[in-house]
């Protein structure tokens, strides 16, 4: 007896969004860019504070 494989969470999410899945991917890219900019800005702020 072969066990049936459950769909992944990502697969289920893509099933719900249908043809708008490119918006999900775009939101991930924008979120990653935002997070990297935040880390960069935080580093700049810490450097500026250390110089005070």
Protein Blocks (a to p, Z undefined) as FASTA:
>chain_A
ZZdddddfklmmmmmnmmmmmmmmmmmmmmmmmmmmmmmmmmmmmmmmmmZZ
